[in-house]
């Protein structure tokens, strides 16, 4: 079970890394093309203030999603290292809950269900 949990943590880390990269690129592109995006919305009949606010909210949303993906990526790496070095269930219940909530549902459940024998493998 330890190997399966590690595989799912690695998959999650890759997905979070790709997602963080995409969110960062989208936030940067939205910031660089801010005036163009606002002008396009104004040309479509939207108010200047509403168009500016909507583009700003989009940039903020991409930035927040980038930070959340980055936090999940860091937690994936930390949980993987803790699981890799674990020799028993003691001290791993908390990391199992962290994995369950922030990294991967399957890995978290596996980490919470493992016995001391599973950690020794």
Secondary structure, DSSP 8 states (H G I E B T S, - for coil): -HHHHHHHHHHHHHHHHHHHHHHHHHHHHHHHTHHHHHHHHHHTT--HHHHHHHHHHHHHHHHHHHHHHHHHHHHHHHHHHHHHH--SSTTHHHHHHHIIIII-HHHHHHHHH--HHHHH-
